């Protein structure tokens, strides 16, 4: 179980300099229905084995997209 507010995304420019404030869009795609995101506390809760993808993209139209693929295991 985790809360999306705990996800830390740092942005760096072409010269590898930290950019303190960048608008982003974070999407969670759960094609295996392994998680529950309907709770009132906005936590992502694992409910069975499966996988999900978290995608981070820039709101300002830049083309860079990062994906985090997670596997949820029953172990």
PDB file of N, CA, C and O in Angstrom:
ATOM      1  N   UNK A   1       0.853  -1.176   0.000  1.00  0.00           N
ATOM      2  CA  UNK A   1       0.000   0.000   0.000  1.00  0.00           C
ATOM      3  C   UNK A   1       0.902   1.243   0.000  1.00  0.00           C
ATOM      4  O   UNK A   1       1.839   1.328   0.793  1.00  0.00           O
ATOM      5  N   UNK A   2       0.622   2.190  -0.876  1.00  0.00           N
ATOM      6  CA  UNK A   2       1.399   3.430  -0.889  1.00  0.00           C
ATOM      7  C   UNK A   2       0.514   4.586  -1.341  1.00  0.00           C
ATOM      8  O   UNK A   2      -0.523   4.387  -1.974  1.00  0.00           O
ATOM      9  N   UNK A   3       0.939   5.773  -1.009  1.00  0.00           N
ATOM     10  CA  UNK A   3       0.206   6.982  -1.373  1.00  0.00           C
ATOM     11  C   UNK A   3       0.974   7.699  -2.485  1.00  0.00           C
ATOM     12  O   UNK A   3       2.191   7.853  -2.385  1.00  0.00           O
ATOM     13  N   UNK A   4       0.284   8.141  -3.544  1.00  0.00           N
ATOM     14  CA  UNK A   4       0.985   8.827  -4.637  1.00  0.00           C
ATOM     15  C   UNK A   4       1.786  10.049  -4.186  1.00  0.00           C
ATOM     16  O   UNK A   4       2.742  10.425  -4.863  1.00  0.00           O
ATOM     17  N   UNK A   5       1.430  10.673  -3.077  1.00  0.00           N
ATOM     18  CA  UNK A   5       2.211  11.815  -2.594  1.00  0.00           C
ATOM     19  C   UNK A   5       3.617  11.419  -2.175  1.00  0.00           C
ATOM     20  O   UNK A   5       4.487  12.281  -2.047  1.00  0.00           O
ATOM     21  N   UNK A   6       3.858  10.115  -1.957  1.00  0.00           N
ATOM     22  CA  UNK A   6       5.194   9.673  -1.576  1.00  0.00           C
ATOM     23  C   UNK A   6       6.118   9.500  -2.780  1.00  0.00           C
ATOM     24  O   UNK A   6       7.314   9.268  -2.604  1.00  0.00           O
ATOM     25  N   UNK A   7       5.585   9.608  -4.002  1.00  0.00           N
ATOM     26  CA  UNK A   7       6.392   9.511  -5.212  1.00  0.00           C
ATOM     27  C   UNK A   7       7.179  10.815  -5.379  1.00  0.00           C
ATOM     28  O   UNK A   7       6.598  11.900  -5.405  1.00  0.00           O
ATOM     29  N   UNK A   8       8.490  10.698  -5.491  1.00  0.00           N
ATOM     30  CA  UNK A   8       9.354  11.872  -5.653  1.00  0.00           C
ATOM     31  C   UNK A   8       9.866  11.896  -7.089  1.00  0.00           C
ATOM     32  O   UNK A   8      10.471  10.930  -7.555  1.00  0.00           O
ATOM     33  N   UNK A   9       9.623  13.003  -7.787  1.00  0.00           N
ATOM     34  CA  UNK A   9      10.096  13.179  -9.159  1.00  0.00           C
ATOM     35  C   UNK A   9      10.963  14.427  -9.182  1.00  0.00           C
ATOM     36  O   UNK A   9      10.501  15.515  -8.837  1.00  0.00           O
ATOM     37  N   UNK A  10      12.225  14.273  -9.588  1.00  0.00           N
ATOM     38  CA  UNK A  10      13.130  15.408  -9.717  1.00  0.00           C
ATOM     39  C   UNK A  10      13.356  15.678 -11.197  1.00  0.00           C
ATOM     40  O   UNK A  10      13.557  14.747 -11.977  1.00  0.00           O
ATOM     41  N   UNK A  11      13.323  16.944 -11.583  1.00  0.00           N
ATOM     42  CA  UNK A  11      13.518  17.333 -12.975  1.00  0.00           C
ATOM     43  C   UNK A  11      14.888  17.984 -13.143  1.00  0.00           C
ATOM     44  O   UNK A  11      15.328  18.789 -12.323  1.00  0.00           O
ATOM     45  N   UNK A  12      15.549  17.597 -14.250  1.00  0.00           N
ATOM     46  CA  UNK A  12      16.851  18.165 -14.568  1.00  0.00           C
ATOM     47  C   UNK A  12      16.844  18.639 -16.017  1.00  0.00           C
ATOM     48  O   UNK A  12      16.315  17.961 -16.898  1.00  0.00           O
ATOM     49  N   UNK A  13      17.431  19.798 -16.255  1.00  0.00           N
ATOM     50  CA  UNK A  13      17.489  20.375 -17.590  1.00  0.00           C
ATOM     51  C   UNK A  13      18.577  19.729 -18.428  1.00  0.00           C
ATOM     52  O   UNK A  13      19.280  18.834 -17.959  1.00  0.00           O
ATOM     53  N   UNK A  14      18.720  20.188 -19.693  1.00  0.00           N
ATOM     54  CA  UNK A  14      19.717  19.612 -20.606  1.00  0.00           C
ATOM     55  C   UNK A  14      21.148  19.731 -20.086  1.00  0.00           C
ATOM     56  O   UNK A  14      22.004  18.919 -20.439  1.00  0.00           O
ATOM     57  N   UNK A  15      21.415  20.732 -19.252  1.00  0.00           N
ATOM     58  CA  UNK A  15      22.760  20.911 -18.698  1.00  0.00           C
ATOM     59  C   UNK A  15      22.909  20.204 -17.351  1.00  0.00           C
ATOM     60  O   UNK A  15      23.859  20.465 -16.612  1.00  0.00           O
ATOM     61  N   UNK A  16      21.963  19.303 -17.030  1.00  0.00           N
ATOM     62  CA  UNK A  16      21.946  18.511 -15.801  1.00  0.00           C
ATOM     63  C   UNK A  16      21.774  19.363 -14.549  1.00  0.00           C
ATOM     64  O   UNK A  16      22.189  18.968 -13.459  1.00  0.00           O
ATOM     65  N   UNK A  17      21.157  20.538 -14.710  1.00  0.00           N
ATOM     66  CA  UNK A  17      20.891  21.408 -13.572  1.00  0.00           C
ATOM     67  C   UNK A  17      19.469  21.147 -13.069  1.00  0.00           C
ATOM     68  O   UNK A  17      18.531  21.052 -13.861  1.00  0.00           O
ATOM     69  N   UNK A  18      19.318  21.031 -11.741  1.00  0.00           N
ATOM     70  CA  UNK A  18      18.023  20.764 -11.116  1.00  0.00           C
ATOM     71  C   UNK A  18      17.027  21.875 -11.415  1.00  0.00           C
ATOM     72  O   UNK A  18      17.361  23.055 -11.311  1.00  0.00           O
ATOM     73  N   UNK A  19      15.799  21.503 -11.787  1.00  0.00           N
ATOM     74  CA  UNK A  19      14.713  22.456 -12.024  1.00  0.00           C
ATOM     75  C   UNK A  19      13.722  22.274 -10.870  1.00  0.00           C
ATOM     76  O   UNK A  19      13.109  21.212 -10.760  1.00  0.00           O
ATOM     77  N   UNK A  20      13.550  23.279 -10.013  1.00  0.00           N
ATOM     78  CA  UNK A  20      12.778  23.100  -8.785  1.00  0.00           C
ATOM     79  C   UNK A  20      11.268  22.933  -8.960  1.00  0.00           C
ATOM     80  O   UNK A  20      10.624  22.351  -8.087  1.00  0.00           O
ATOM     81  N   UNK A  21      10.692  23.411 -10.030  1.00  0.00           N
ATOM     82  CA  UNK A  21       9.238  23.342 -10.152  1.00  0.00           C
ATOM     83  C   UNK A  21       8.846  23.082 -11.600  1.00  0.00           C
ATOM     84  O   UNK A  21       8.978  23.952 -12.462  1.00  0.00           O
ATOM     85  N   UNK A  22       8.355  21.854 -11.855  1.00  0.00           N
ATOM     86  CA  UNK A  22       7.958  21.464 -13.197  1.00  0.00           C
ATOM     87  C   UNK A  22       6.582  20.821 -13.109  1.00  0.00           C
ATOM     88  O   UNK A  22       6.407  19.870 -12.346  1.00  0.00           O
ATOM     89  N   UNK A  23       5.593  21.309 -13.867  1.00  0.00           N
ATOM     90  CA  UNK A  23       4.270  20.670 -13.837  1.00  0.00           C
ATOM     91  C   UNK A  23       4.304  19.324 -14.557  1.00  0.00           C
ATOM     92  O   UNK A  23       4.775  19.228 -15.690  1.00  0.00           O
ATOM     93  N   UNK A  24       3.800  18.285 -13.889  1.00  0.00           N
ATOM     94  CA  UNK A  24       3.809  16.948 -14.467  1.00  0.00           C
ATOM     95  C   UNK A  24       2.430  16.303 -14.352  1.00  0.00           C
ATOM     96  O   UNK A  24       1.562  16.763 -13.610  1.00  0.00           O
ATOM     97  N   UNK A  25       2.264  15.238 -15.102  1.00  0.00           N
ATOM     98  CA  UNK A  25       1.063  14.402 -15.024  1.00  0.00           C
ATOM     99  C   UNK A  25       1.536  13.007 -14.647  1.00  0.00           C
ATOM    100  O   UNK A  25       2.429  12.455 -15.290  1.00  0.00           O
ATOM    101  N   UNK A  26       0.935  12.430 -13.599  1.00  0.00           N
ATOM    102  CA  UNK A  26       1.254  11.074 -13.174  1.00  0.00           C
ATOM    103  C   UNK A  26       0.024  10.218 -13.423  1.00  0.00           C
ATOM    104  O   UNK A  26      -1.060  10.520 -12.925  1.00  0.00           O
ATOM    105  N   UNK A  27       0.192   9.139 -14.200  1.00  0.00           N
ATOM    106  CA  UNK A  27      -0.916   8.235 -14.516  1.00  0.00           C
ATOM    107  C   UNK A  27      -0.580   6.840 -14.026  1.00  0.00           C
ATOM    108  O   UNK A  27       0.568   6.403 -14.115  1.00  0.00           O
ATOM    109  N   UNK A  28      -1.578   6.142 -13.509  1.00  0.00           N
ATOM    110  CA  UNK A  28      -1.415   4.754 -13.098  1.00  0.00           C
ATOM    111  C   UNK A  28      -2.294   3.907 -14.002  1.00  0.00           C
ATOM    112  O   UNK A  28      -3.506   4.107 -14.072  1.00  0.00           O
ATOM    113  N   UNK A  29      -1.672   2.957 -14.693  1.00  0.00           N
ATOM    114  CA  UNK A  29      -2.404   2.054 -15.577  1.00  0.00           C
ATOM    115  C   UNK A  29      -2.261   0.651 -15.007  1.00  0.00           C
ATOM    116  O   UNK A  29      -1.161   0.101 -14.955  1.00  0.00           O
ATOM    117  N   UNK A  30      -3.370   0.082 -14.584  1.00  0.00           N
ATOM    118  CA  UNK A  30      -3.387  -1.245 -13.970  1.00  0.00           C
ATOM    119  C   UNK A  30      -4.208  -2.164 -14.855  1.00  0.00           C
ATOM    120  O   UNK A  30      -5.420  -2.284 -14.678  1.00  0.00           O
ATOM    121  N   UNK A  31      -3.550  -2.813 -15.807  1.00  0.00           N
ATOM    122  CA  UNK A  31      -4.272  -3.657 -16.760  1.00  0.00           C
ATOM    123  C   UNK A  31      -4.680  -5.000 -16.168  1.00  0.00           C
ATOM    124  O   UNK A  31      -5.475  -5.722 -16.770  1.00  0.00           O
ATOM    125  N   UNK A  32      -4.149  -5.345 -15.000  1.00  0.00           N
ATOM    126  CA  UNK A  32      -4.466  -6.644 -14.412  1.00  0.00           C
ATOM    127  C   UNK A  32      -5.399  -6.533 -13.210  1.00  0.00           C
ATOM    128  O   UNK A  32      -5.651  -7.532 -12.537  1.00  0.00           O
ATOM    129  N   UNK A  33      -5.911  -5.345 -12.931  1.00  0.00           N
ATOM    130  CA  UNK A  33      -6.787  -5.101 -11.775  1.00  0.00           C
ATOM    131  C   UNK A  33      -6.162  -5.585 -10.472  1.00  0.00           C
ATOM    132  O   UNK A  33      -6.856  -6.120  -9.607  1.00  0.00           O
ATOM    133  N   UNK A  34      -4.853  -5.396 -10.330  1.00  0.00           N
ATOM    134  CA  UNK A  34      -4.139  -5.859  -9.139  1.00  0.00           C
ATOM    135  C   UNK A  34      -4.184  -4.853  -8.006  1.00  0.00           C
ATOM    136  O   UNK A  34      -3.805  -5.174  -6.880  1.00  0.00           O
ATOM    137  N   UNK A  35      -4.643  -3.638  -8.286  1.00  0.00           N
ATOM    138  CA  UNK A  35      -4.668  -2.611  -7.254  1.00  0.00           C
ATOM    139  C   UNK A  35      -6.054  -2.006  -7.113  1.00  0.00           C
ATOM    140  O   UNK A  35      -6.886  -2.080  -8.018  1.00  0.00           O
ATOM    141  N   UNK A  36      -6.277  -1.405  -5.953  1.00  0.00           N
ATOM    142  CA  UNK A  36      -7.523  -0.701  -5.674  1.00  0.00           C
ATOM    143  C   UNK A  36      -7.175   0.751  -5.396  1.00  0.00           C
ATOM    144  O   UNK A  36      -6.400   1.038  -4.484  1.00  0.00           O
ATOM    145  N   UNK A  37      -7.734   1.666  -6.167  1.00  0.00           N
ATOM    146  CA  UNK A  37      -7.475   3.098  -5.974  1.00  0.00           C
ATOM    147  C   UNK A  37      -8.757   3.848  -5.634  1.00  0.00           C
ATOM    148  O   UNK A  37      -8.811   5.070  -5.767  1.00  0.00           O
ATOM    149  N   UNK A  38      -9.784   3.133  -5.198  1.00  0.00           N
ATOM    150  CA  UNK A  38     -11.081   3.767  -4.953  1.00  0.00           C
ATOM    151  C   UNK A  38     -11.274   4.210  -3.513  1.00  0.00           C
ATOM    152  O   UNK A  38     -12.316   4.779  -3.187  1.00  0.00           O
ATOM    153  N   UNK A  39     -10.303   3.968  -2.640  1.00  0.00           N
ATOM    154  CA  UNK A  39     -10.455   4.318  -1.231  1.00  0.00           C
ATOM    155  C   UNK A  39     -10.513   5.813  -0.994  1.00  0.00           C
ATOM    156  O   UNK A  39     -10.080   6.599  -1.838  1.00  0.00           O
ATOM    157  N   UNK A  40     -11.041   6.206   0.141  1.00  0.00           N
ATOM    158  CA  UNK A  40     -11.206   7.620   0.462  1.00  0.00           C
ATOM    159  C   UNK A  40      -9.892   8.310   0.794  1.00  0.00           C
ATOM    160  O   UNK A  40      -9.824   9.539   0.767  1.00  0.00           O
ATOM    161  N   UNK A  41      -8.851   7.555   1.105  1.00  0.00           N
ATOM    162  CA  UNK A  41      -7.563   8.153   1.473  1.00  0.00           C
ATOM    163  C   UNK A  41      -6.614   8.295   0.291  1.00  0.00           C
ATOM    164  O   UNK A  41      -5.484   8.748   0.474  1.00  0.00           O
ATOM    165  N   UNK A  42      -7.036   7.922  -0.921  1.00  0.00           N
ATOM    166  CA  UNK A  42      -6.237   8.010  -2.147  1.00  0.00           C
ATOM    167  C   UNK A  42      -4.983   7.155  -2.129  1.00  0.00           C
ATOM    168  O   UNK A  42      -4.015   7.473  -2.819  1.00  0.00           O
ATOM    169  N   UNK A  43      -4.979   6.074  -1.356  1.00  0.00           N
ATOM    170  CA  UNK A  43      -3.866   5.133  -1.371  1.00  0.00           C
ATOM    171  C   UNK A  43      -4.025   4.173  -2.538  1.00  0.00           C
ATOM    172  O   UNK A  43      -5.141   3.902  -2.981  1.00  0.00           O
ATOM    173  N   UNK A  44      -2.904   3.660  -3.034  1.00  0.00           N
ATOM    174  CA  UNK A  44      -2.918   2.587  -4.022  1.00  0.00           C
ATOM    175  C   UNK A  44      -2.662   1.311  -3.232  1.00  0.00           C
ATOM    176  O   UNK A  44      -1.601   1.148  -2.629  1.00  0.00           O
ATOM    177  N   UNK A  45      -3.629   0.415  -3.237  1.00  0.00           N
ATOM    178  CA  UNK A  45      -3.556  -0.790  -2.416  1.00  0.00           C
ATOM    179  C   UNK A  45      -3.514  -2.027  -3.309  1.00  0.00           C
ATOM    180  O   UNK A  45      -4.359  -2.198  -4.187  1.00  0.00           O
ATOM    181  N   UNK A  46      -2.519  -2.890  -3.076  1.00  0.00           N
ATOM    182  CA  UNK A  46      -2.432  -4.153  -3.816  1.00  0.00           C
ATOM    183  C   UNK A  46      -3.511  -5.094  -3.301  1.00  0.00           C
ATOM    184  O   UNK A  46      -3.646  -5.287  -2.093  1.00  0.00           O
ATOM    185  N   UNK A  47      -4.283  -5.683  -4.219  1.00  0.00           N
ATOM    186  CA  UNK A  47      -5.339  -6.602  -3.806  1.00  0.00           C
ATOM    187  C   UNK A  47      -5.147  -8.005  -4.375  1.00  0.00           C
ATOM    188  O   UNK A  47      -5.796  -8.947  -3.920  1.00  0.00           O
ATOM    189  N   UNK A  48      -4.269  -8.155  -5.361  1.00  0.00           N
ATOM    190  CA  UNK A  48      -3.938  -9.481  -5.902  1.00  0.00           C
ATOM    191  C   UNK A  48      -2.680  -9.358  -6.739  1.00  0.00           C
ATOM    192  O   UNK A  48      -2.211  -8.249  -6.999  1.00  0.00           O
ATOM    193  N   UNK A  49      -2.132 -10.478  -7.160  1.00  0.00           N
ATOM    194  CA  UNK A  49      -0.935 -10.465  -7.997  1.00  0.00           C
ATOM    195  C   UNK A  49      -1.251  -9.851  -9.362  1.00  0.00           C
ATOM    196  O   UNK A  49      -2.359  -9.997  -9.879  1.00  0.00           O
ATOM    197  N   UNK A  50      -0.273  -9.171  -9.931  1.00  0.00           N
ATOM    198  CA  UNK A  50      -0.460  -8.553 -11.231  1.00  0.00           C
ATOM    199  C   UNK A  50       0.623  -7.528 -11.489  1.00  0.00           C
ATOM    200  O   UNK A  50       1.700  -7.595 -10.897  1.00  0.00           O
ATOM    201  N   UNK A  51       0.346  -6.582 -12.366  1.00  0.00           N
ATOM    202  CA  UNK A  51       1.327  -5.551 -12.678  1.00  0.00           C
ATOM    203  C   UNK A  51       0.625  -4.237 -12.964  1.00  0.00           C
ATOM    204  O   UNK A  51      -0.557  -4.205 -13.309  1.00  0.00           O
ATOM    205  N   UNK A  52       1.373  -3.153 -12.813  1.00  0.00           N
ATOM    206  CA  UNK A  52       0.849  -1.838 -13.168  1.00  0.00           C
ATOM    207  C   UNK A  52       1.975  -0.984 -13.693  1.00  0.00           C
ATOM    208  O   UNK A  52       3.147  -1.273 -13.454  1.00  0.00           O
ATOM    209  N   UNK A  53       1.627   0.063 -14.406  1.00  0.00           N
ATOM    210  CA  UNK A  53       2.593   1.004 -14.960  1.00  0.00           C
ATOM    211  C   UNK A  53       2.270   2.395 -14.455  1.00  0.00           C
ATOM    212  O   UNK A  53       1.130   2.850 -14.547  1.00  0.00           O
ATOM    213  N   UNK A  54       3.274   3.066 -13.922  1.00  0.00           N
ATOM    214  CA  UNK A  54       3.138   4.466 -13.525  1.00  0.00           C
ATOM    215  C   UNK A  54       3.872   5.282 -14.582  1.00  0.00           C
ATOM    216  O   UNK A  54       5.056   5.056 -14.835  1.00  0.00           O
ATOM    217  N   UNK A  55       3.169   6.234 -15.201  1.00  0.00           N
ATOM    218  CA  UNK A  55       3.746   7.063 -16.257  1.00  0.00           C
ATOM    219  C   UNK A  55       3.844   8.499 -15.764  1.00  0.00           C
ATOM    220  O   UNK A  55       2.877   9.048 -15.236  1.00  0.00           O
ATOM    221  N   UNK A  56       5.008   9.103 -15.936  1.00  0.00           N
ATOM    222  CA  UNK A  56       5.235  10.502 -15.581  1.00  0.00           C
ATOM    223  C   UNK A  56       5.544  11.254 -16.866  1.00  0.00           C
ATOM    224  O   UNK A  56       6.487  10.912 -17.579  1.00  0.00           O
ATOM    225  N   UNK A  57       4.746  12.281 -17.162  1.00  0.00           N
ATOM    226  CA  UNK A  57       4.984  13.080 -18.369  1.00  0.00           C
ATOM    227  C   UNK A  57       4.882  14.563 -18.020  1.00  0.00           C
ATOM    228  O   UNK A  57       4.260  14.943 -17.029  1.00  0.00           O
ATOM    229  N   UNK A  58       5.493  15.373 -18.840  1.00  0.00           N
ATOM    230  CA  UNK A  58       5.499  16.824 -18.611  1.00  0.00           C
ATOM    231  C   UNK A  58       4.170  17.428 -19.029  1.00  0.00           C
ATOM    232  O   UNK A  58       3.649  17.091 -20.092  1.00  0.00           O
ATOM    233  N   UNK A  59       3.627  18.291 -18.233  1.00  0.00           N
ATOM    234  CA  UNK A  59       2.371  18.975 -18.531  1.00  0.00           C
ATOM    235  C   UNK A  59       2.568  20.017 -19.629  1.00  0.00           C
ATOM    236  O   UNK A  59       1.625  20.333 -20.355  1.00  0.00           O
ATOM    237  N   UNK A  60       3.768  20.548 -19.758  1.00  0.00           N
ATOM    238  CA  UNK A  60       4.020  21.647 -20.693  1.00  0.00           C
ATOM    239  C   UNK A  60       4.263  21.184 -22.124  1.00  0.00           C
ATOM    240  O   UNK A  60       4.739  21.968 -22.945  1.00  0.00           O
ATOM    241  N   UNK A  61       3.949  19.928 -22.446  1.00  0.00           N
ATOM    242  CA  UNK A  61       4.018  19.476 -23.823  1.00  0.00           C
ATOM    243  C   UNK A  61       5.340  18.897 -24.271  1.00  0.00           C
ATOM    244  O   UNK A  61       5.480  18.540 -25.441  1.00  0.00           O
ATOM    245  N   UNK A  62       6.320  18.792 -23.381  1.00  0.00           N
ATOM    246  CA  UNK A  62       7.580  18.184 -23.768  1.00  0.00           C
ATOM    247  C   UNK A  62       7.336  16.702 -24.057  1.00  0.00           C
ATOM    248  O   UNK A  62       6.382  16.129 -23.533  1.00  0.00           O
ATOM    249  N   UNK A  63       8.153  16.089 -24.856  1.00  0.00           N
ATOM    250  CA  UNK A  63       7.932  14.716 -25.302  1.00  0.00           C
ATOM    251  C   UNK A  63       8.480  13.652 -24.357  1.00  0.00           C
ATOM    252  O   UNK A  63       8.174  12.473 -24.534  1.00  0.00           O
ATOM    253  N   UNK A  64       9.275  14.024 -23.365  1.00  0.00           N
ATOM    254  CA  UNK A  64       9.887  13.040 -22.482  1.00  0.00           C
ATOM    255  C   UNK A  64       8.841  12.412 -21.576  1.00  0.00           C
ATOM    256  O   UNK A  64       8.099  13.111 -20.888  1.00  0.00           O
ATOM    257  N   UNK A  65       8.790  11.083 -21.584  1.00  0.00           N
ATOM    258  CA  UNK A  65       7.876  10.330 -20.727  1.00  0.00           C
ATOM    259  C   UNK A  65       8.682   9.238 -20.044  1.00  0.00           C
ATOM    260  O   UNK A  65       9.480   8.555 -20.687  1.00  0.00           O
ATOM    261  N   UNK A  66       8.479   9.073 -18.759  1.00  0.00           N
ATOM    262  CA  UNK A  66       9.148   8.009 -18.009  1.00  0.00           C
ATOM    263  C   UNK A  66       8.102   7.036 -17.512  1.00  0.00           C
ATOM    264  O   UNK A  66       7.040   7.449 -17.044  1.00  0.00           O
ATOM    265  N   UNK A  67       8.386   5.759 -17.606  1.00  0.00           N
ATOM    266  CA  UNK A  67       7.467   4.735 -17.129  1.00  0.00           C
ATOM    267  C   UNK A  67       8.138   3.899 -16.055  1.00  0.00           C
ATOM    268  O   UNK A  67       9.317   3.559 -16.157  1.00  0.00           O
ATOM    269  N   UNK A  68       7.372   3.572 -15.025  1.00  0.00           N
ATOM    270  CA  UNK A  68       7.810   2.669 -13.968  1.00  0.00           C
ATOM    271  C   UNK A  68       6.889   1.459 -14.042  1.00  0.00           C
ATOM    272  O   UNK A  68       5.680   1.586 -13.849  1.00  0.00           O
ATOM    273  N   UNK A  69       7.446   0.300 -14.317  1.00  0.00           N
ATOM    274  CA  UNK A  69       6.652  -0.926 -14.392  1.00  0.00           C
ATOM    275  C   UNK A  69       6.831  -1.672 -13.074  1.00  0.00           C
ATOM    276  O   UNK A  69       7.956  -1.952 -12.661  1.00  0.00           O
ATOM    277  N   UNK A  70       5.720  -1.993 -12.418  1.00  0.00           N
ATOM    278  CA  UNK A  70       5.767  -2.682 -11.127  1.00  0.00           C
ATOM    279  C   UNK A  70       5.059  -4.021 -11.239  1.00  0.00           C
ATOM    280  O   UNK A  70       4.018  -4.139 -11.886  1.00  0.00           O
ATOM    281  N   UNK A  71       5.638  -5.027 -10.600  1.00  0.00           N
ATOM    282  CA  UNK A  71       5.007  -6.343 -10.514  1.00  0.00           C
ATOM    283  C   UNK A  71       4.593  -6.547  -9.068  1.00  0.00           C
ATOM    284  O   UNK A  71       5.401  -6.383  -8.155  1.00  0.00           O
ATOM    285  N   UNK A  72       3.336  -6.906  -8.862  1.00  0.00           N
ATOM    286  CA  UNK A  72       2.814  -7.135  -7.526  1.00  0.00           C
ATOM    287  C   UNK A  72       2.787  -8.638  -7.314  1.00  0.00           C
ATOM    288  O   UNK A  72       2.096  -9.371  -8.021  1.00  0.00           O
ATOM    289  N   UNK A  73       3.552  -9.081  -6.329  1.00  0.00           N
ATOM    290  CA  UNK A  73       3.698 -10.507  -6.066  1.00  0.00           C
ATOM    291  C   UNK A  73       2.990 -10.883  -4.774  1.00  0.00           C
ATOM    292  O   UNK A  73       2.898 -10.070  -3.855  1.00  0.00           O
ATOM    293  N   UNK A  74       2.497 -12.092  -4.701  1.00  0.00           N
ATOM    294  CA  UNK A  74       1.841 -12.573  -3.499  1.00  0.00           C
ATOM    295  C   UNK A  74       2.811 -13.042  -2.442  1.00  0.00           C
ATOM    296  O   UNK A  74       2.382 -13.484  -1.376  1.00  0.00           O
ATOM    297  N   UNK A  75       4.101 -12.964  -2.699  1.00  0.00           N
ATOM    298  CA  UNK A  75       5.093 -13.429  -1.734  1.00  0.00           C
ATOM    299  C   UNK A  75       5.524 -12.331  -0.808  1.00  0.00           C
ATOM    300  O   UNK A  75       6.359 -12.555   0.069  1.00  0.00           O
TER     301      UNK A  75
END
